[in-house]
Every structure is written in structure tokens, then in C-alpha cells.
Amino acid sequence: MDPATRPVDMLDAEAATAEVARLAEAIGRANKAYYQDDAPEISDADYDAMLARLMAIEARFPALARPDSPTQGVGARPASGFAPFAHARPMLSLENGFAAADVLDFEARVRRFLSLAPDEPLVLTAEAKIDGLSLSLRYEGGRLVAAATRGDGSTGETVTANARTLADIPHRLPPGAPDPCEVRGEVYLGWEDFAALNAAQDAQGQKRFANPRNAAAGSLRQLDPAVTAARPLRFLAHGWGEMGRLPADTQFGMMQAIAGLGFPVSDTLERVEGAAGALAAWARLEARRPGLGFDIDGVVYKVDRLDWQERLGTVSRAPRWALAHKFPAEQALTRLMAIDIQVGRTGALTPVARLAPVSVGGVVVSNATLHNEDEIARLDLRVGDLVAVQRAGDVIPQVLGVRTPPDAHAALSPFIFPDHCPECGSAAVREPGEAARRCTGGLSCPAQRLERLKHFVSRRALDIEGLAVRSLEQFIAAGWVSTPADIFRLPARRASLAALDGWGEASAANLAAAIESRRAPALDRFLFALGIRHVGEVTARDIARRWASWQAIEALLDALVAHDPPPAPGESPERHGKRLAEEWAARVEVAGVGPEVARALRDFWAEPHNRATVRDLLALVAPAELLHEARASPIAGKTLVFTGTLELSSRDEARATAERLGARVAGSVSSKTDLVVAGRDAGSKLDKARALGVDVIDEQAWTALVSEASHASGA
């Protein structure tokens, strides 16, 4: 089972450590996209699920809870375009709840913490949770002196000049206001204003905003306040930061006082009693949601008494005295107009639903991802169906299912997922155990062109210095490069290249020289550079050592393609495919190449586009043959592991020597290991080798063996 989907209580320490690292990286990336770039990459629901999983793992394995864990902070560091602002009091996040049970649990935790008697009332406030950008406004001497975004909770971005353009934000407070006075709330856009803004973007040929939250965040975080002033932003207060004095002793009373200072406060704010009252308020707001005129994604409950809030305090990134009770994603019905197939940069075919435009939660939805062909089959989607659509986490649209009457649905044609790439016409294959179908066009597929060329020229492949991504994009846009062979035609364009933006005579000459120096690449680098699926550096090296020349490898690939016998009587397609892959692997005759790699090699070469592309390339380059003498070495074809401290040579030198003599160097000991070279202070690898009965020698014996092997092979 994939560790990412394994229940937390089934994780061991090693899997938990890896999962914590994965989740921390993914959450950090999501925080940057949401808080800094105003361009969320995942849904709120997916984000909440990752954060909850990380919290659960840290609770089960306390030693893995790092000080810089996303569970200990809020948001992301401020962007570099704005001056930092240190919040006098942290701008905390809120704990999320998704079901009635979460609200009941919230009340129980508060009562338990405060030791409240069962019959003592617990008054809460409830108000709509606006989906906007958090903003803190600081007043000193009654004047607005600073406005700052949340940032990472401790330090935000100074946006004072922009905030002053919002009509809802007073520049001066009335006499008697607390000093200092920090008021906090959300900046947002109403639906009508959002639609008008996007219409204006269309009229000016500018990119449309994805949703009101992104538009509001992007508008407030403009370096030019005039741009912010032109956008119809609004502000709604929901709390406070540092206060010279508190004008009330309850949450509700404080918000009334803040309203009295001239700040807009939500008309959804009310006092309720306990979880039962909170859930009733949630139901009322869910019913009101479509008519509010702006996006909300839940209801926020807060303990009303401020002295109780003080006693409850905070835990990690959230106060104990508040809960955000999220709404389920909104849904709508619309017509499935088409299913388009998009080809990703790595060749994966992804189906996209084209929908009759429909408003879902204030956002007009016309496209939705369908993930893969299994999802289409599971839902039995057919073009023309009436379908239910929701915005998952109120961000990413998804199709929930068919709502067409059965007779009408049966009359529609089932969707046939393509078995050829819509971009290049190459076969699209689905490997056993994988959800995605992938184009085998590789080097010849326009959708994969940039990624494939980046790989081809990369340091571990042909290592052509000076061919950065920007350069490749320039050459593709100019129509000069579409295949790897075109790269070797660039030296003939030196004059035109020197005239390109950012280039000159010297840089053009340097690039031409770098390309010319790679016309005889090492065979293993050449094979790796082709970007064949599952053929990494080690596998390419193993194949190159076994077959020694491109002519021999090409003959092998031709043999794999030719070996395609029909199924035996009664043999299932699955068993037939598995048997063929095993037979292809046997023909490759390389220890590290199993059925999966053999199938990838065969699929690559079976595609005419790929054969034509490689042969075009071979007219311009000549991969260097490997010395056959290395195959005569007594350690050729064996798997070695080095462990401990080597004193007569470096680990890198020892590895290079072993590989030069035809051996394969692995990083861990297994039953397939032939020899372990143990240096000083060798540890667990040595113990495992002895337990498995693997041959072990010391460094002196290794040096003698190298001398013998070099003499035997002539290397």
C-alpha cells in the first residue's frame, strides 16, 4: 500500500518519517501558492486533509514534530515585493470542523478545559466565514498608520497605501477609541463586482481571475495603489489584535464596539448557546448562502466571554476558543458538452469535461477534470448527459455523477477513451497497475517537446552547456528546434542565433562549440537522453555495458518489436501481456531489466515516430561504443556494495573504477549483491552481508582485485 494512503495507525517509524517530509513539503508549497501567489493549486478540502493527516502523524510520533512544521505556523512568509510588518499579536488560523460531531466535540473540549458544570450555559458567537484575504489595520492616536496581510501569522506584508483606497476602511477613528487599536477582518469582492471586473479584464485583453478570493488578494497586493483603488474591494471586520483597552468583555460586545468605530461588521453575527445553537446557526447560514452576494465557506464559532478565551489560550497555530465549521462543496446541474483529452508534459492523457457554463458558489464553471479513463467508466459519462458538478473545497470543479434519466442516458453513445495520442498520433498505452494512459511518442510529441528536450540536454544526459530552458523555448518559438536532431543543426544558424534577444556573437559561438563537443556521446548517456520511460541512468548504463554499441541495441529493440506472438488458447489478455513482458525482459539479458522496463523499451521502439526521430538524430551524432574488453573483467556484470570508510581511495573513485570494469554499484545490500567491500568502521551493511552469506573483502583485497581485473580486461 502506498504510504501516502496508508492509515496513520498502520505507519511504522520509517514510513511516518517519509510521510511527514512529503506532507510538510506539499503544505508549504500550497501555502506559498495561496498566501503569496494568490493562485491556489489545490482545494481547501485537500489542504485540510493533508494538514489533519500531518497533525495525526505528529500526535502518534511526537519525535517527528519539528519546530518548523506547518502545524506550528500559519500561511507563508511575506513576498519580497512588500515591506514586512511584525504583528503585535499573532494572526492565528482556525481549527476546522466538517460535521456536526466536530461541533459537539468542540463544545465538549471547551467545557472540559474550563471545568464547566453540565448545566452552566456556554454562549458562543456565530458568523459567516468570508472567503477573502485577511487584513490587520493598526491605528495610533486615532489615525491609520499601518495595514498588513496575515503573512505567516507573525510577520505580514505592509499594504497601507492600498488599504487606504478601500471605502470601508476609516482613515481616522472617532474620539475615545482605544489607542493603539488593531482591527482585523477580510478583504473580499462581491459576486456582481467580480463579474464586472472579469468583464473589464476581457475588454482589455487581460487574463480573467479564477474566483473572487484570488481577485481580491491580487488587487490588494498591488505594488501600485492606483490599481487597488480601481477595484471594488470591500472590508468586513471580524476581530482585533492589540488594543490599548478593551471596550467590552465579550466577543459580541467587542464587535459591536468595533462597528461603533465605523467598521462594517457582518450582519450574520449572532449569539447562540452551545453546539445545538451553533448547528442551528450553521443551517440558517447555509440556506442564506446563495443570496448573500459574496463567497463564504463556513461559519465561525467563538466562545463569547473574553475571560474564558484568555483561559483557553491557543494550541500551535489556532485558538482553543474558536472553530471554523466548513460547508460542504456547493453543487449544480449542467450539461456535459464534450470530453477533451489533454496531453501533459510527461505524456499522460488527462480527460477534461467541457460543460455548459453554470454558476457554482458564485463562480461560473465550464470545465472540470475527470482524472483518468477509469473515472469516466465509473461514472459512465456520456457526452450529452446531465451531470452534477461541485467545486471541491470551493476551488476545483469536479463531476459527481450522471443525473440523466436512465432511458435518455442509454440512448447516448458511450465514450471511447483514445488509444492514440491526440497531439502526435502515437500509441497511448496504459501500463499494468497504472491509472494513466501515456503517449509513447516521446521525443516526437509536441505536448512533451519542451520537457523531453530539457531532459535530452541536461547534465546527466548529453550535458550541453548553455542550453537553458529559456533558450530552448526561444528556439522552439523560432521554429528552429522541435526534435533532438535539430539541436545539432543549430551551429549552422550561428548568425541568426547571435541576432536573437539576449544573444550575441560570443554566446552563439560558445553554444555552437558546446553542441559540437557532444557529437560522440557515451552510449549510456545517449540511451538515457532519449527519455525512454523507466530507463534511468543506472539502467541505461547496464544496457550499454551488455550490448556495447548502438547498432547492437537497435537490433535488440527490433527483436523486441518483432516478438509479438498471439495469445495461447484460453490465455487472458492480462496473462498474455505479462508473459510477453517477461519474454522481452529475457531477451534484453540485463540483470536490472525486468518486464516493466522491457515493455517500456519495446513500446518506445514500436512507435514509428520515435524510430524516425532517433534515426534522424543518428545522422548527426555517433554514440561511442563501449570497450568490449571490460566485459572480460572478472567483476563485469557483478553487483558491488561499498561500506565503511575507504582509506586508499575515495568512495567516488572506487565506484568509478568498479563501473569502468563492468560492475554495477548498489547503495544497499540484498540477496542480489555479489560482493561487499568493507572499509573502516563498516556497520549495518556489513552485518546484513554476513547474514545473507554475501562475499565480503576489505579494501586491501579490493585493491588487489582491481589490479587483477584491470590486467585481465586490459582496461
URTAHU-V973668 format. One record per backbone hydrogen bond with DSSP energy under -1.0 kcal/mol. NH is the residue of the N-H (numbers start at 1). CO is the residue of the C=O. Records with the same first field share a line. If there is no record, write none. Layout:
BEGIN
NH: CO ; CO
END
This chain:
BEGIN
5: 2
10: 7
11: 8
16: 12
17: 13
18: 14
19: 15
20: 16
21: 17
22: 18
23: 19
24: 20
25: 21
26: 22
27: 23
28: 24
29: 25
30: 26
31: 27
32: 28
33: 29
34: 30
35: 31
36: 32
37: 32
39: 33
47: 43
48: 44
49: 45
50: 46
51: 47
52: 48
53: 49
54: 50
55: 51
56: 52
57: 53
58: 54
59: 55
60: 56
61: 57
64: 61
65: 62
66: 64
69: 66
72: 69
74: 152
82: 79
85: 156
87: 154
91: 153
93: 317
97: 324
103: 99
104: 100
105: 101
106: 102
107: 103
108: 104
109: 105
110: 106
111: 107
112: 108
113: 109
114: 110
116: 111
120: 117
124: 272
125: 302
126: 270
127: 300
129: 298
131: 295
132: 130
133: 187
135: 185
136: 148
137: 183
138: 146
139: 181
140: 143
143: 140
144: 171
145: 138
146: 138
148: 136
149: 157
152: 155
153: 150
156: 85
158: 83
159: 147
163: 159
164: 160
165: 162
166: 163
169: 166
173: 142
177: 174
181: 139
182: 242
183: 137
184: 239
185: 135
186: 236
187: 133
188: 234
191: 293
194: 190
195: 191
196: 192
197: 193
198: 194
199: 195
200: 196
201: 197
202: 198
203: 199
204: 200
205: 202
206: 201
215: 211
216: 212
217: 213
218: 214
219: 215
220: 216
221: 217
227: 224
228: 224
229: 225
230: 226
231: 228
233: 231
234: 188
236: 186
237: 264
238: 184
239: 184
241: 182
244: 180
251: 304
254: 250
255: 251
256: 252
257: 253
258: 254
259: 255
260: 256
262: 259
263: 258
269: 266
270: 126
272: 124
274: 122
277: 273
278: 274
279: 275
280: 276
281: 277
282: 278
283: 279
284: 280
285: 281
286: 282
287: 283
288: 284
289: 285
291: 288
292: 289
297: 129
299: 325
300: 127
301: 323
302: 125
303: 321
304: 123
306: 249
309: 305
310: 306
311: 307
312: 308
313: 309
315: 318
318: 315
320: 313
323: 301
324: 95
325: 299
326: 97
327: 297
332: 389
334: 387
336: 385
337: 354
338: 354
340: 352
342: 350
344: 348
347: 344
349: 437
350: 342
352: 340
353: 368
354: 338
355: 366
356: 335
358: 365
360: 363
363: 360
365: 358
368: 353
370: 351
372: 370
376: 372
377: 373
378: 374
379: 375
380: 376
381: 376
384: 336
385: 382
387: 334
388: 401
389: 332
390: 398
391: 330
392: 396
394: 391
395: 392
396: 392
398: 390
400: 388
403: 386
409: 405
410: 406
411: 407
412: 409
421: 426
425: 421
428: 419
429: 438
434: 431
438: 429
439: 347
440: 427
444: 441
445: 442
452: 448
453: 449
454: 450
455: 451
456: 452
457: 453
461: 458
462: 456
463: 458
464: 457
467: 464
468: 466
472: 468
473: 469
474: 470
475: 471
476: 472
477: 473
478: 474
479: 476
480: 475
481: 475
487: 484
489: 486
490: 487
493: 490
494: 491
497: 493
498: 494
500: 497
503: 500
508: 504
509: 505
510: 506
511: 507
512: 508
513: 509
514: 510
515: 511
516: 512
517: 513
518: 515
519: 516
523: 624
526: 522
527: 523
528: 524
529: 525
531: 528
535: 532
536: 534
540: 536
541: 537
542: 538
543: 539
544: 540
545: 541
546: 542
547: 543
548: 544
549: 547
553: 549
554: 550
555: 551
556: 552
557: 553
558: 554
559: 555
560: 556
561: 557
562: 558
563: 559
564: 562
571: 568
576: 572
577: 573
578: 574
579: 575
580: 576
581: 577
582: 578
583: 579
584: 580
585: 581
586: 582
587: 583
588: 584
589: 585
593: 590
598: 594
599: 595
600: 596
601: 597
602: 598
603: 599
604: 600
605: 601
606: 602
611: 607
612: 608
613: 609
614: 610
615: 611
616: 612
617: 613
618: 614
620: 617
621: 617
622: 519
624: 521
626: 548
630: 627
631: 628
632: 629
633: 630
636: 633
637: 662
638: 635
640: 664
641: 675
643: 677
645: 680
654: 650
655: 651
656: 652
657: 653
658: 654
659: 655
660: 656
661: 657
662: 659
663: 658
664: 638
666: 640
673: 670
674: 639
675: 639
676: 695
677: 641
678: 697
679: 643
680: 645
682: 679
687: 683
688: 684
689: 685
690: 686
691: 687
692: 688
694: 689
697: 676
702: 698
703: 699
704: 700
705: 701
706: 702
707: 703
708: 704
709: 705
710: 706
711: 707
712: 708
713: 709
714: 710
END
